[in-house]
Amino acid sequence: MADLHYPDAPRLDIAEDLFGHVVRDPYRWLEDPGSPETKDWQAAQDALFAEQVAALPGRDALAARLAELMRSGTVGAPNWRGERQFFQRRTADQDHAVLFTAVPGPGPGAPPVERALIDPMAIDPSGITTLDAWQPDKEGELLAYQLSVGGSEESILRVMDVVTGQELDEPIDRCRYSAVAWLPGTAAGRGPHGKAFYYVRRLPADAVPDGEQQYHRRVYLHRVGTPSPEDVTIFGDGMDKTTYYRASVSRDGRWLVIWAALGTAPRNDLWIADLTASDPAAPEFRVVQRDVDARSTLITGRDGTLYVFTDAGAPRGRLAIADPADPAIDGEAGWRDLITERPDAVLTDIAILDGAELRRPLLLAGWRRHAIGEITVHDLATGEQTGTVPLPGLGSIGGIHERPEGGHEAWFTYTDNTTPVVVYHYDGRTGEVREWARSPGTVELPHVHAEQVTYESKDGTLVRMLVISGAEPAPGPARPTILYGYGGFGVSMTPAYSATILSWVEAGGVYAIASLRGGSEEGEQWHRAGMREHKQRVFDDFYAAAGWLISAGYTTPRQLAIWGGSNGGLLVGTAITQRPDLCAAAICSAPLLDMVRYERFGLGELWTDEFGSACDPRELGWLLGYSPYHHVHDGTAYPAVLFTVFDSDSRVDPMHARKMCAALQHAVAAGAPPVLLRRESSAGHGARAVSRSVSLAADTLAFAACYTGLQGIRR
């Protein structure tokens, strides 16, 4: 790589004294994406990456194989409204999943009659429009759905008549991933145009201070067919600008619940209102939980029981019951446990089966035990476990769906490392589990072996890791290996079908996914053990995972690549600077890297509870202790580094990767492995078209293969 010449990037003499810390920021000019200097620098980086990726061996073969494996398609569990179901499905040749509705066929044994409701590619053949969320009303007559364009995740909410496909409202903007809580048709008037729902929307830009347009949410009541400026604010005035809200309405329309949390904090407040005792446009709220260090959710049962899904006093979760007319106020004194905390698993989901055809009402509980999904069966009255739901392997379950009106049936999704999503049906009368639907594509899958191992971190904590290799389970000779991690925000790394993993393993590599602290694989305590002042533990867990893979004979430092995105990009960026000897290649996607200024960009102010704030002198010390951008040193032997960023990323600003890329390119010596920046336009942090996923994964895997020596790519 001696001939590699990086784009010119002037180093400015910028230094600030922050609470006694001298903080240098030579590439602050790269924070402005619209400046001529940044545009010229970025264009030169684009050209450099294009030149380098064209020379990566096996890139096209990887893209072809990834496309084959992604032709498995996807399918979702049904959401029922009477006899009508709503579900998503993507076939082998589609770039986006399509939302369907289906009703029973014309005679006994006839298949359901399906009809597409929302096809993103039909709406926008360019593929940059995504379906972000959808929610049918309680009768299955109307559908609220949200679309965004170009990866911005700035959703626009629309309402459709399910039968005719007619749009019933003008689009409502500023609804980024808004929860929608429909009132029953009789709760707000008669006829489809009298229907109403609660939703969440940001205030208009001219109503908030400059730079705060992405915050300041409120909960509104919208009556279908009326202009959105007439919508009534029912909650949120006077609360912190970073507060996020969710609203839900019980099936009978009586109980409205508001959930509120500051940013991504692992705690929330709860209010409940009786809509039979107050106007839906002016609900009279009672506090259920406020200023309590716990995350709780309320679910109103069909029998009027209030189910409290909470980690209060139970970091792995428990299920309690209460009276919605007299819930506990500012605490949990009035809650009675139905399912108590398990010492070895995290409670993730519940479904209630209470049809008259059952001998007794049942409760299904979803669990995550060391990142692996389980479902148990309980007596609804006592909580006593009466059985388990058999699963096909060591994988992950999706949400458990029941019929809103009750019954004996439930549906859930299952996937693992070699199984595309399958929907299963559970019959509470017999305990029988059968396949309901599967991903529609047909693919040739490689034979792989997955095992969960346990290793010891720096402080002696035991951490689990999933290791996926070829059909032979033994390590054998050392092989090129990718180590993936995240370690933050309570996100769990659970098994799932992945064309990326299968392509790598099929080519002779090993793929490992570590369940680092900061996630919630072991509950909320596991999350908190890796946040704020404890963030270094996450990095130590990651280094220990690499050490285990090396000592166990799976790989060597010269054959190891590390990979992470978003918060996982911070993990990789920190590893590059703290342990440059750890690996041969690093893939750092949509990363956080300047932890001194992260709050000023994207959605950074939402994450101060996770990381700490640079506005606090003590917390600034935590951040400066590991902030990757501030720990790049000239002359260090860094691994090959690939940054991947997305122009429309509204969560993590691409400025992080630009600044870090410039710093590393300045620091490395001639002939060192490359530092490259891959930029993608009309894409963001979230959902994307399959073809774009193929291109991104092919570039990334080809880079990792080149610098770890992977040779077995299918030609």
Secondary structure, DSSP 4 states (H G I P E B T S, - for coil): -TT--PPP-PPP--EEEETTEEEE-TTGGGG-TTSHHHHHHHHHHHHHHHHHHHTSTTHHHHHHHHHHHHTT-EE---EEETTEEEEEEE-TT-SS-EEEEEE--SSTTPPPEEEEEE-HHHH-TTS-EEEEEEEE-TTSSEEEEEEEETT----EEEEEETTT--B-S--B-S-TT--EEEPPGGGS-SSGGG-EEEEEEEPPGGGS-TT-TT--EEEEEEETTS-GGGPEEEE-TTS-TTEEEEEEE-TTS-EEEEEEEETT-S--EEEEEETTSS-TTS--EEEEE-S-SS-EEEEE-TTSPEEEEE-TT-TT-EEEEE-TTS--SSSSTT-EEEEPPPSS-EEEEEEEE--TTSSS-EEEEEEEETTEEEEEEEETTT--EEEE---SSS-EE---EE-TT--SEEEEEEEETTEEEEEEEEETTT--EEEEEE-S----PPPEEEEEEEEE-TTS-EEEEEEEEES--S--S---EEEE----TT--------HHHHHHHHTT-EEEEE--TTSSTT-HHHHHTTSGGGHHHHHHHHHHHHHHHHHTTS--GGGEEEEEETHHHHHHHHHHHH-TTS-SEEEEES----TTTGGGSTTGGGGHHHH--TTSHHHHHHHHHH-GGGG--TT--PPEEEEEEETT-SSS-THHHHHHHHHHHHHSPTTSPPEEEEEESS--SS---HHHHHHHHHHHHHHHHHHHT------
